[in-house]
Amino acid sequence: MQLPVQSQSSLYAEPWEADAGPDDLVEIARTADRTGFAYIASCDHVAIPRRLAEAMSTVWYDPVATLAHLAAVTENVRLMSHVAIVGLRHPLLSAKQYATLDRLSGGRLILGVGAGHVEEEFEVLGVDFARRGPVLDESIDALRAALGPEEYPEHRGERFEFKDLGQLPRPAQRHVPLWVGGSSPAAVRRAATRADGWLPQGDPRHELPAQIERLKRLREEAGIERRIVVGAITEALYVGEPAWSVGRRTLTGKPDAVAESLRAYGAMGVDQIQVRFRSRSRTELTDQMAAFAADVAPHLNEQ
């Protein structure tokens, strides 16, 4: 699941998050760790222009700092950047930050990356917004080298070049999983040809099978045999019968009914689902997480 509080876009933030803070994040992360969630995720934006602030808000915690803080209070749950706009930074800078995070967490990092969409954010940092796709492609290639096992990684590309520059500590993982987020044709191509995992953004259920088919076809055409993890972001969830209005598009009901509905993702080729729960408080959210883990998740792989 993507963590609440650390990003507060009007598209998904609950009212209680406005007054929440570090203690809430810690308790939610510990709940995810204790109940067996696969990963917790944190977003990435450096600065939001005024024209977008009403919709996006300006609350965007730094993902490296946030995940490092939560790594210290958890033991098993993986830590994902969903997604890091790595094109805003030199690959060696990103590698230093995320390699350290992986080392400190005992090898729990999943590096999720994306192209970004806020033009002013690129402009103020001196990065060409119009070329963000090619920049991201090369950044991924450079990060593959910089997050590998070598103390002195090497990369030579159109925009970035480095060699004979040592970086320790190395990641705890010999191979840091790198996921691509996004549903545009470019993002699907990028995931198919460069990533270990793909996490679509906002695709309705009926569109996912065609996207997954294209992803796997592009990967086959590229001659890549290793398996790619296919993720999906589900509808908002509420386990049980809510006593308040959770919105008509929220998936609600008894645990077996929720599980039956979510199993459709597996049938279409999804390996891992990212879930989000409607809630009116931190306690209601952690109760929902615990109910999902105990009563829904065990039934997701049933036939």
Secondary structure in CASP SS format (residue, H / E / C, confidence):
PFRMAT SS
TARGET T0000
AUTHOR 0000-0000-0000
METHOD secondary structure of the structure
MODEL  1
M C 1.00
Q E 1.00
L C 1.00
P C 1.00
V C 1.00
Q C 1.00
S E 1.00
Q C 1.00
S C 1.00
S C 1.00
L C 1.00
Y C 1.00
A C 1.00
E C 1.00
P H 1.00
W H 1.00
E H 1.00
A H 1.00
D H 1.00
A C 1.00
G C 1.00
P H 1.00
D H 1.00
D H 1.00
L H 1.00
V H 1.00
E H 1.00
I H 1.00
A H 1.00
R H 1.00
T H 1.00
A H 1.00
D H 1.00
R H 1.00
T H 1.00
G C 1.00
F C 1.00
A C 1.00
Y E 1.00
I E 1.00
A E 1.00
S E 1.00
C C 1.00
D C 1.00
H C 1.00
V C 1.00
A C 1.00
I C 1.00
P C 1.00
R H 1.00
R H 1.00
L H 1.00
A H 1.00
E H 1.00
A H 1.00
M H 1.00
S C 1.00
T C 1.00
V C 1.00
W E 1.00
Y C 1.00
D C 1.00
P H 1.00
V H 1.00
A H 1.00
T H 1.00
L H 1.00
A H 1.00
H H 1.00
L H 1.00
A H 1.00
A C 1.00
V C 1.00
T C 1.00
E C 1.00
N C 1.00
V C 1.00
R E 1.00
L E 1.00
M E 1.00
S E 1.00
H E 1.00
V E 1.00
A E 1.00
I C 1.00
V H 1.00
G H 1.00
L H 1.00
R C 1.00
H C 1.00
P H 1.00
L H 1.00
L H 1.00
S H 1.00
A H 1.00
K H 1.00
Q H 1.00
Y H 1.00
A H 1.00
T H 1.00
L H 1.00
D H 1.00
R H 1.00
L H 1.00
S C 1.00
G C 1.00
G C 1.00
R C 1.00
L E 1.00
I E 1.00
L E 1.00
G E 1.00
V E 1.00
G C 1.00
A C 1.00
G C 1.00
H C 1.00
V C 1.00
E H 1.00
E H 1.00
E H 1.00
F H 1.00
E H 1.00
V H 1.00
L C 1.00
G C 1.00
V C 1.00
D C 1.00
F H 1.00
A H 1.00
R H 1.00
R H 1.00
G H 1.00
P H 1.00
V H 1.00
L H 1.00
D H 1.00
E H 1.00
S H 1.00
I H 1.00
D H 1.00
A H 1.00
L H 1.00
R H 1.00
A H 1.00
A H 1.00
L C 1.00
G C 1.00
P C 1.00
E C 1.00
E C 1.00
Y C 1.00
P C 1.00
E C 1.00
H E 1.00
R E 1.00
G C 1.00
E C 1.00
R C 1.00
F C 1.00
E E 1.00
F E 1.00
K C 1.00
D C 1.00
L C 1.00
G C 1.00
Q C 1.00
L C 1.00
P C 1.00
R C 1.00
P C 1.00
A C 1.00
Q C 1.00
R C 1.00
H C 1.00
V C 1.00
P C 1.00
L E 1.00
W E 1.00
V E 1.00
G E 1.00
G C 1.00
S C 1.00
S C 1.00
P H 1.00
A H 1.00
A H 1.00
V H 1.00
R H 1.00
R H 1.00
A H 1.00
A H 1.00
T H 1.00
R H 1.00
A C 1.00
D C 1.00
G E 1.00
W E 1.00
L E 1.00
P C 1.00
Q C 1.00
G C 1.00
D C 1.00
P C 1.00
R H 1.00
H H 1.00
E H 1.00
L H 1.00
P H 1.00
A H 1.00
Q H 1.00
I H 1.00
E H 1.00
R H 1.00
L H 1.00
K H 1.00
R H 1.00
L H 1.00
R H 1.00
E H 1.00
E H 1.00
A C 1.00
G C 1.00
I C 1.00
E C 1.00
R C 1.00
R C 1.00
I C 1.00
V E 1.00
V E 1.00
G E 1.00
A E 1.00
I E 1.00
T E 1.00
E E 1.00
A E 1.00
L E 1.00
Y E 1.00
V E 1.00
G E 1.00
E C 1.00
P C 1.00
A C 1.00
W C 1.00
S C 1.00
V C 1.00
G C 1.00
R C 1.00
R C 1.00
T C 1.00
L E 1.00
T E 1.00
G E 1.00
K C 1.00
P H 1.00
D H 1.00
A H 1.00
V H 1.00
A H 1.00
E H 1.00
S H 1.00
L H 1.00
R H 1.00
A H 1.00
Y H 1.00
G H 1.00
A H 1.00
M C 1.00
G C 1.00
V C 1.00
D C 1.00
Q E 1.00
I E 1.00
Q E 1.00
V E 1.00
R E 1.00
F E 1.00
R C 1.00
S C 1.00
R C 1.00
S C 1.00
R H 1.00
T H 1.00
E H 1.00
L H 1.00
T H 1.00
D H 1.00
Q H 1.00
M H 1.00
A H 1.00
A H 1.00
F H 1.00
A H 1.00
A H 1.00
D H 1.00
V C 1.00
A H 1.00
P H 1.00
H H 1.00
L C 1.00
N C 1.00
E C 1.00
Q C 1.00
END
